[in-house]
Amino acid sequence: MYHLARATVFHTFRRDIDAHDRLPEAFGQIVGTSFGEKVEKWREIRNDLEYSPYTPTDIVTICFESMSDAQEILTICKQYLKGRGVDIEDS
């Protein structure tokens, strides 16, 4: 999700935003605030999972939710980039 959002921001603004905490806002300006908020939500969850010594009890649910959100973000990015003339192959 992060790298897709980062690539979309780079394509739009022609500048790289590599700060993980600033990317969701820039991404949200492009495809909508709700998508920026999803990227931010998963950034926070990823940080918690990587750095917290406590694993959530609902880790399987979290994984399936992340896959669902990633698919939504992929779809909106494809639509947006195709609208800007980017040739995207569906695989």
N, C-alpha and C positions, 0 to 999 in steps of 0.2 A: 504494500500500500504506500509506504513512505516514498519509495523510489519512483513509483508511478506518479504520485503527487508532485514530487520534486521535478521530474521530467516535464510534466505539464506546465508547472510554474516557469521552468527554464524556457520552454518553447514560447510561452506567452510574453514574458517580461524580458527575455534575453539576458537574464542574470540568474546566477545560482544562489539559492537560499539553502545553505547547508546546516543552519541552526535548527535543530529539531523542534524547538519550541516556537519558532517564528513561521515555519512552513505551513502549518494548518491554517493560519489566518490568510496568508497569501493564496493558498489553494482555494479557500472558501470565497475569496473575492472573484475567482474565476468561474467556479462551477456551482457556487451556492454555499451559504453558511453551514447548512446541515452537513455537507460533505466535509468541510473543514473541521467541523466539530467531531465527526467520526474519526478523522485522522488524528486529532488531538486525543480523543478517548483511547484509541489503540496505542498511541505513544505512551500515555500514562500507564495503561495496563501492561505494556511490554516492560516498562521500567520497573513496575511492581514485581512482575514475574522474574525478571533477571536479578534484581537486587534485594528482594525481600527473602528472608530465610523461611517464610511461611507460604506454602503452596495453597492456593484456594481449593476448597473442596469441590467446587463446580468447574474444574479445569476443562472437562470435556465440553460442557456447555459453552464456555468461553471460546474454545477452539472453533466450534461450529458457528458461533456468532461472528467471529472474526472472518471466517471464510465467506459468510453471507455478505458482510459489509465490504470485503475486498472485491467480491463480484459486482456489487453495486457501483463501487468506485471505478472499477475497470470499465464497466458499461458507460458510465457518464463521461469518463475521460476519452473513450473511443469516439463517442458521439461528438464531443467538443472538438477533438483534434481533427476528425473527419470534416467537420464544419469549417475548419481552418485550412483545409486542403491537404492534410497529412494522409498519405496512403497507408492504411493499417490493414494487415492481413489478419483474418480470423483463423485461428487454429484450434 
